[in-house]
Each structure stands twice: as C-alpha cells, then as structure tokens.
C-alpha cells in the first residue's frame, strides 16, 4: 500500500493522517493474517509510526496514553 501525501493533506505544517487510518488499519489487519509486513516512511518522518500507533489503538481499543 502506498499513501502519497500531497500539500492539500497538510494541516498546521503536519500531515493529517487521520483520514487514512481506516484504510491502513484494514490493510494491516488483512495482511498480518497472511504475512509479516513492513511499515515505513520513505521521507524520514515518523508517519509510519503514527499509522502503526493508530492500528494498535484501534485493534486493542487503547487510548493514546495507553498506547
């Protein structure tokens, strides 16, 4: 899966990744059942960490502080 962030996704100089969480959570869940997956950000930012954190929070019903 590739998420191409564009300037319109920018919110206060940070990308608004929330709109991708449902799609990425579904992708992660589906592919973890079959294989290992690698989640990374090619630009050096921690966007991949945000995606993974959102997945764990959703899957385990965690609040941000718990995650």
Secondary structure, 3 states (H helix, E strand, C coil): CCCCCCHHHEECCEECHHHHHHHHHHHHHHHHCCCCCCCCCCCCCCHHHHHHHHHHHHHHCCCCCCC
